[in-house]
Amino acid sequence: MNVRAYCRSQYITRNDERSSYSFRMHDDMGETIAHGATYCTMSEREQAIQEVLNLAAVAPVVYLGSIVSVEVNMP
């Protein structure tokens, strides 16, 4: 839901070194909520960002449950 809520064309892009391009999406508090892979070209990174912008608003949201482990005693 955070990706859907904050999906806009405001990304942090990085060029770590030659042929190493990436991006991060952040919320209004500056927390990273999503990131892309490392791409070989700047155009591949820009295409990935555009795909996120196009798909996030219509992608289904699937709840995967809590990340907290609960132990259940079975009789």
PyRosetta script that sets phi, psi and omega in degrees:
from pyrosetta import init, pose_from_sequence

init()
pose = pose_from_sequence("MNVRAYCRSQYITRNDERSSYSFRMHDDMGETIAHGATYCTMSEREQAIQEVLNLAAVAPVVYLGSIVSVEVNMP")
pose.set_psi(1, -33.8)
pose.set_omega(1, 178.9)
pose.set_phi(2, -62.9)
pose.set_psi(2, -40.9)
pose.set_omega(2, 179.3)
pose.set_phi(3, -61.8)
pose.set_psi(3, -43.3)
pose.set_omega(3, 178.3)
pose.set_phi(4, -63.9)
pose.set_psi(4, -43.8)
pose.set_omega(4, -177.3)
pose.set_phi(5, -66.6)
pose.set_psi(5, -36.2)
pose.set_omega(5, -174.9)
pose.set_phi(6, -107.0)
pose.set_psi(6, 12.8)
pose.set_omega(6, -178.9)
pose.set_phi(7, -72.0)
pose.set_psi(7, 109.0)
pose.set_omega(7, 178.3)
pose.set_phi(8, -155.5)
pose.set_psi(8, 171.4)
pose.set_omega(8, -175.9)
pose.set_phi(9, -85.3)
pose.set_psi(9, 46.5)
pose.set_omega(9, 174.5)
pose.set_phi(10, -121.8)
pose.set_psi(10, 92.7)
pose.set_omega(10, -177.9)
pose.set_phi(11, -119.9)
pose.set_psi(11, 155.0)
pose.set_omega(11, 170.2)
pose.set_phi(12, -95.4)
pose.set_psi(12, 121.5)
pose.set_omega(12, 179.4)
pose.set_phi(13, -108.2)
pose.set_psi(13, 148.7)
pose.set_omega(13, -178.7)
pose.set_phi(14, -132.9)
pose.set_psi(14, 145.3)
pose.set_omega(14, 170.4)
pose.set_phi(15, -123.0)
pose.set_psi(15, 90.0)
pose.set_omega(15, -176.2)
pose.set_phi(16, -68.0)
pose.set_psi(16, -37.9)
pose.set_omega(16, 177.7)
pose.set_phi(17, -163.4)
pose.set_psi(17, 177.2)
pose.set_omega(17, 178.8)
pose.set_phi(18, -59.1)
pose.set_psi(18, 132.4)
pose.set_omega(18, -179.0)
pose.set_phi(19, 66.2)
pose.set_psi(19, 30.9)
pose.set_omega(19, 177.6)
pose.set_phi(20, -141.0)
pose.set_psi(20, 91.1)
pose.set_omega(20, -175.9)
pose.set_phi(21, -116.9)
pose.set_psi(21, 137.3)
pose.set_omega(21, -179.6)
pose.set_phi(22, -146.2)
pose.set_psi(22, 174.2)
pose.set_omega(22, 175.5)
pose.set_phi(23, -148.7)
pose.set_psi(23, 157.3)
pose.set_omega(23, 174.6)
pose.set_phi(24, -133.0)
pose.set_psi(24, 144.6)
pose.set_omega(24, 174.4)
pose.set_phi(25, -107.4)
pose.set_psi(25, 138.3)
pose.set_omega(25, -179.1)
pose.set_phi(26, -130.5)
pose.set_psi(26, 158.7)
pose.set_omega(26, 177.2)
pose.set_phi(27, -86.7)
pose.set_psi(27, -174.7)
pose.set_omega(27, -177.0)
pose.set_phi(28, -67.5)
pose.set_psi(28, -18.1)
pose.set_omega(28, 178.6)
pose.set_phi(29, -91.6)
pose.set_psi(29, -0.4)
pose.set_omega(29, 178.8)
pose.set_phi(30, 88.1)
pose.set_psi(30, 3.5)
pose.set_omega(30, 178.2)
pose.set_phi(31, -77.6)
pose.set_psi(31, 135.6)
pose.set_omega(31, 177.6)
pose.set_phi(32, -71.9)
pose.set_psi(32, 126.7)
pose.set_omega(32, 179.5)
pose.set_phi(33, -115.4)
pose.set_psi(33, -11.6)
pose.set_omega(33, 177.5)
pose.set_phi(34, -163.5)
pose.set_psi(34, 156.7)
pose.set_omega(34, 175.7)
pose.set_phi(35, -149.7)
pose.set_psi(35, 154.9)
pose.set_omega(35, 178.6)
pose.set_phi(36, -95.9)
pose.set_psi(36, 174.5)
pose.set_omega(36, 176.2)
pose.set_phi(37, -73.2)
pose.set_psi(37, -176.7)
pose.set_omega(37, 172.2)
pose.set_phi(38, -95.1)
pose.set_psi(38, 127.4)
pose.set_omega(38, -175.4)
pose.set_phi(39, -108.7)
pose.set_psi(39, 152.0)
pose.set_omega(39, -177.6)
pose.set_phi(40, -78.6)
pose.set_psi(40, -26.4)
pose.set_omega(40, -179.8)
pose.set_phi(41, -131.5)
pose.set_psi(41, 157.2)
pose.set_omega(41, 177.6)
pose.set_phi(42, -63.6)
pose.set_psi(42, -36.2)
pose.set_omega(42, -179.6)
pose.set_phi(43, -67.3)
pose.set_psi(43, -35.3)
pose.set_omega(43, 175.3)
pose.set_phi(44, -63.5)
pose.set_psi(44, -41.6)
pose.set_omega(44, 177.5)
pose.set_phi(45, -62.9)
pose.set_psi(45, -45.3)
pose.set_omega(45, -179.8)
pose.set_phi(46, -63.7)
pose.set_psi(46, -36.2)
pose.set_omega(46, 176.8)
pose.set_phi(47, -65.4)
pose.set_psi(47, -41.1)
pose.set_omega(47, 178.3)
pose.set_phi(48, -63.8)
pose.set_psi(48, -41.6)
pose.set_omega(48, 177.3)
pose.set_phi(49, -61.0)
pose.set_psi(49, -44.5)
pose.set_omega(49, 180.0)
pose.set_phi(50, -62.7)
pose.set_psi(50, -38.2)
pose.set_omega(50, 177.6)
pose.set_phi(51, -63.9)
pose.set_psi(51, -41.3)
pose.set_omega(51, 176.4)
pose.set_phi(52, -61.3)
pose.set_psi(52, -46.2)
pose.set_omega(52, 179.5)
pose.set_phi(53, -59.6)
pose.set_psi(53, -39.8)
pose.set_omega(53, -178.0)
pose.set_phi(54, -75.0)
pose.set_psi(54, -36.8)
pose.set_omega(54, -171.7)
pose.set_phi(55, -95.0)
pose.set_psi(55, -26.5)
pose.set_omega(55, -174.1)
pose.set_phi(56, -60.7)
pose.set_psi(56, -36.7)
pose.set_omega(56, -177.8)
pose.set_phi(57, -69.5)
pose.set_psi(57, -23.5)
pose.set_omega(57, -176.5)
pose.set_phi(58, -114.7)
pose.set_psi(58, -4.3)
pose.set_omega(58, -178.3)
pose.set_phi(59, -71.5)
pose.set_psi(59, 142.6)
pose.set_omega(59, 177.6)
pose.set_phi(60, -69.1)
pose.set_psi(60, 149.0)
pose.set_omega(60, 176.6)
pose.set_phi(61, -103.8)
pose.set_psi(61, 126.0)
pose.set_omega(61, -178.3)
pose.set_phi(62, -117.8)
pose.set_psi(62, 123.9)
pose.set_omega(62, 177.7)
pose.set_phi(63, -85.6)
pose.set_psi(63, 121.8)
pose.set_omega(63, -177.0)
pose.set_phi(64, -98.5)
pose.set_psi(64, 3.4)
pose.set_omega(64, 178.6)
pose.set_phi(65, 94.7)
pose.set_psi(65, 179.8)
pose.set_omega(65, -177.7)
pose.set_phi(66, -77.7)
pose.set_psi(66, 149.6)
pose.set_omega(66, 175.8)
pose.set_phi(67, -88.7)
pose.set_psi(67, -1.1)
pose.set_omega(67, 179.2)
pose.set_phi(68, -84.6)
pose.set_psi(68, 131.8)
pose.set_omega(68, 179.2)
pose.set_phi(69, -83.6)
pose.set_psi(69, 133.2)
pose.set_omega(69, 178.8)
pose.set_phi(70, -121.2)
pose.set_psi(70, 128.6)
pose.set_omega(70, 178.1)
pose.set_phi(71, -94.2)
pose.set_psi(71, 130.3)
pose.set_omega(71, -179.2)
pose.set_phi(72, -114.5)
pose.set_psi(72, 128.1)
pose.set_omega(72, 176.5)
pose.set_phi(73, -87.6)
pose.set_psi(73, 116.7)
pose.set_omega(73, 179.4)
pose.set_phi(74, -94.1)
pose.set_psi(74, 137.3)
pose.set_omega(74, 178.8)
pose.set_phi(75, -69.3)
pose.dump_pdb("model.pdb")
